Amino acid sequence: MSSPTDLYRFYSAENELLYVGVSWNVESRWHDHLCKKEWWPDVERATIEHFSTRHAAECAEKQAIRREFPIWNIAHNDEGDQEYIDILVGSGFAVHG
């Protein structure tokens, strides 16, 4: 049986979505980010959503990353996704494939 899992989002002071993640123990996971991630000092606030299973949280995480484009996520934030490329190009970013 899968354990309850939380989905969290980190935002900057400017309300930019920095990162989306999932964890059974958000306090421990956030401490890992604090110790290892260069972007941690930019985190101003966080939100948490609770899911009854890990699978449900991971599905929501994947969907959130693909729709919301957090700055620091790599997994599921695929530059091969045409919608993502269109947004980047429309914003003036150069996309190299």
ZAGUSE-31198 format. One line per 8 residues: for each residue x, y, z of N, C-alpha, C. Coordinates in Angstrom, 3 decimals, padded with zeros to 6 digits. Atoms other than C-alpha are relative to their C-alpha. Layout:
<nodes>
X Y Z X Y Z X Y Z | ...
</nodes>
This chain:
<nodes>
000.836 -001.181 000.000 000.000 000.000 000.000 000.885 001.249 000.000 | -000.766 -001.231 000.111 001.251 003.474 -000.856 -000.313 000.946 001.166 | 000.150 -000.930 -001.116 001.784 006.085 001.840 -000.499 001.358 -000.472 | 000.364 -001.379 000.335 000.244 009.562 001.913 001.258 000.787 -000.359 | -001.140 -000.758 000.526 002.522 011.966 000.034 -000.440 001.428 -000.260 | 000.287 -001.417 000.225 002.701 015.748 -000.200 000.665 000.494 -001.271 | -000.554 -000.733 001.139 003.239 017.871 -003.293 000.236 001.419 000.477 | -000.305 -001.348 -000.463 004.975 021.166 -002.585 000.497 000.864 -001.155
-000.485 -000.996 000.962 005.734 024.311 -004.559 000.752 001.067 000.771 | -000.766 -001.098 -000.568 008.409 026.869 -003.747 -000.113 001.212 -000.909 | 000.150 -001.260 000.735 007.937 030.498 -004.789 001.015 001.024 000.484 | -000.896 -001.102 -000.339 010.244 033.513 -004.874 -000.809 001.160 000.586 | 000.659 -001.206 -000.504 009.465 036.910 -003.331 -000.815 000.676 -001.093 | 000.713 -000.574 001.143 008.323 037.964 -006.819 -001.128 -000.917 -000.470 | 001.054 000.985 000.285 005.869 035.003 -006.798 000.295 -000.850 -001.230 | -000.395 000.906 001.074 007.831 033.102 -009.463 000.044 -001.411 000.562
-000.059 001.390 -000.422 007.407 029.353 -009.237 001.415 -000.517 -000.226 | -001.384 000.451 000.073 010.872 028.027 -008.464 000.106 -001.511 -000.182 | -000.186 001.451 -000.024 010.354 024.310 -007.883 -001.276 -000.687 000.470 | 001.110 000.857 -000.412 007.697 021.595 -007.572 000.583 -001.360 000.354 | -000.513 001.298 -000.400 008.377 018.371 -005.700 -001.005 -000.788 000.813 | 000.830 000.855 -000.836 006.859 015.466 -003.786 000.864 -000.670 001.064 | -000.717 000.683 -001.067 007.817 013.815 -000.516 -000.971 -000.580 001.015 | 000.738 000.547 -001.133 006.522 011.574 002.246 000.285 000.832 001.242
-000.433 -000.772 -001.165 008.410 013.807 004.685 000.546 001.343 -000.490 | -000.424 -001.275 000.598 008.513 017.410 003.478 001.069 000.708 000.823 | -001.023 -000.663 -000.818 010.560 018.673 006.427 001.393 -000.518 -000.341 | -001.287 000.600 000.345 013.370 016.248 005.625 000.422 000.385 -001.416 | -000.306 -000.338 001.401 013.162 016.922 001.888 000.394 001.462 -000.128 | -000.332 -001.424 000.069 013.172 020.686 002.389 001.391 000.262 000.580 | -001.350 -000.138 -000.564 016.267 020.343 004.572 001.049 -000.404 -001.033 | -000.914 000.398 001.083 017.945 018.487 001.680 000.181 001.146 -000.995
-000.087 -001.136 000.929 017.109 021.410 -000.617 000.835 001.122 000.612 | -000.738 -001.049 -000.700 018.437 023.883 001.962 001.503 -000.241 -000.081 | -001.420 000.338 -000.032 021.770 022.059 002.089 000.634 -000.135 -001.382 | -000.583 000.388 001.279 022.186 021.226 -001.603 -000.342 000.866 -001.198 | 000.472 -000.695 001.198 020.338 023.611 -003.918 000.397 001.474 -000.010 | -000.455 -001.387 000.136 021.788 026.889 -005.154 -001.149 000.998 000.010 | 001.152 -000.890 000.074 018.294 028.324 -005.568 -000.731 000.159 001.323 | 000.721 -000.055 -001.268 017.206 027.770 -001.949 -000.108 001.413 000.588
000.140 -001.351 -000.569 017.986 031.366 -000.828 -001.096 000.842 -000.661 | 001.061 -000.735 000.694 015.407 032.572 -003.380 -001.398 -000.387 000.473 | 001.317 000.468 -000.445 012.575 030.635 -001.683 -000.544 000.949 001.067 | 000.676 -000.914 -000.925 010.186 033.034 000.021 -001.188 -000.674 000.689 | 001.161 000.676 -000.576 007.160 030.806 000.544 -000.203 -001.343 -000.683 | 000.298 001.322 000.538 005.842 027.305 -000.044 -001.487 -000.300 000.182 | 001.347 000.532 -000.161 002.498 025.626 -000.582 000.096 -001.515 000.022 | 000.014 001.459 -000.104 001.620 022.015 000.189 -001.397 -000.503 -000.340
001.239 000.731 000.279 -001.062 019.730 -001.244 000.194 -001.426 000.500 | -000.073 001.348 -000.555 -001.803 016.409 000.454 -000.713 -000.989 -000.923 | 000.566 001.070 000.830 -002.438 013.208 -001.522 000.012 -001.296 000.799 | 000.114 001.239 -000.768 -003.513 009.830 -000.209 000.999 -001.069 -000.446 | -000.987 000.967 000.490 -000.977 007.944 -002.365 001.176 000.715 -000.665 | -001.186 -000.519 000.683 002.493 008.506 -003.745 -000.292 000.149 -001.498 | 000.306 -000.038 001.420 001.226 007.717 -007.230 -000.817 001.242 -000.357 | 000.827 -001.188 000.267 -001.416 010.455 -007.073 000.829 001.273 000.091
-000.860 -001.182 -000.154 001.152 012.992 -005.844 000.967 000.130 -001.177 | -000.935 -000.040 001.132 003.625 012.041 -008.600 -000.707 000.408 -001.296 | 000.771 -000.408 001.188 000.926 012.404 -011.277 -000.279 001.499 000.047 | 000.265 -001.435 -000.152 000.009 015.838 -009.911 001.283 000.814 -000.187 | -001.287 -000.675 000.161 003.700 016.800 -009.780 000.349 000.128 -001.485 | -000.321 -000.002 001.428 004.258 015.844 -013.416 -000.874 001.005 -000.741 | 000.927 -000.925 000.647 001.176 017.779 -014.505 000.337 001.449 000.362 | -000.333 -001.360 -000.436 002.149 020.843 -012.440 001.265 000.508 -000.693
-001.255 -000.416 000.643 005.675 020.921 -013.879 -000.234 000.310 -001.472 | 000.240 -000.211 001.432 004.448 020.611 -017.459 -000.893 001.200 -000.283 | 000.918 -001.124 000.219 001.766 023.278 -017.032 000.498 001.323 000.570 | -000.371 -001.215 -000.730 003.424 025.747 -014.651 001.446 000.431 -000.227 | -001.389 -000.298 000.373 007.078 025.621 -015.831 000.852 000.579 001.135 | -000.875 -000.491 -001.072 008.962 025.967 -012.524 001.434 000.161 -000.507 | -001.331 -000.379 000.490 012.370 027.537 -013.051 001.038 -001.102 000.209 | -001.081 000.912 -000.350 014.490 024.854 -011.349 -000.310 -001.481 -000.173
000.269 001.416 000.244 012.730 021.586 -012.205 000.636 -000.437 -001.313 | -000.562 000.588 001.214 014.481 019.369 -014.725 -000.915 -001.116 -000.479 | 000.895 001.099 000.369 012.325 016.217 -014.690 -001.354 000.557 -000.420 | 001.311 -000.347 000.549 009.124 016.622 -016.737 -000.052 001.401 -000.606 | -000.033 -001.353 000.545 010.155 020.156 -017.769 000.767 -000.075 -001.319 | -000.667 000.406 001.227 011.062 018.889 -021.226 000.025 001.113 -001.043 | -000.100 -001.016 001.048 012.374 021.433 -023.736 -000.485 -000.542 -001.349 | 000.551 000.566 001.217 011.138 019.025 -026.405 -001.501 000.215 -000.121
001.431 -000.285 000.007 007.580 019.964 -025.477 -000.224 001.293 -000.787 | 000.148 -001.153 000.892 006.473 022.330 -028.266 -000.640 001.194 000.695 | 000.629 -001.119 -000.708 004.234 024.413 -025.991 001.034 000.738 000.845 | -001.050 -000.586 -000.818 007.187 025.004 -023.659 000.943 000.829 -000.868 | -000.883 -000.731 000.912 009.401 026.031 -026.585 -000.676 001.276 -000.489 | 000.724 -001.183 000.470 006.738 028.402 -027.893 -000.037 001.095 001.065 | 000.016 -000.982 -001.087 006.498 030.101 -024.491 001.370 000.630 000.160 | -001.352 -000.542 -000.131 010.268 030.467 -024.235 000.341 000.950 -001.137
-000.300 -000.823 001.152 010.636 031.821 -027.761 -000.810 001.289 000.043 | 000.850 -001.182 -000.104 007.694 034.186 -027.255 000.464 000.953 001.073 | -000.522 -000.838 -001.065 009.416 035.485 -024.126 001.373 000.574 -000.330 | -001.292 -000.538 000.401 012.610 036.260 -026.028 001.193 -000.882 000.304 | -001.096 000.906 -000.274 014.681 033.254 -024.924 000.423 -000.696 -001.284 | -000.497 000.795 001.126 016.880 031.496 -027.451 -000.045 -001.463 000.417 | 000.108 001.430 -000.272 016.157 027.774 -027.594 000.933 -000.749 -000.934 | -000.946 000.790 000.790 018.911 025.438 -028.756 -000.334 -001.463 000.187
000.387 001.401 -000.126 018.110 021.827 -029.532 001.061 -000.959 -000.245
</nodes>
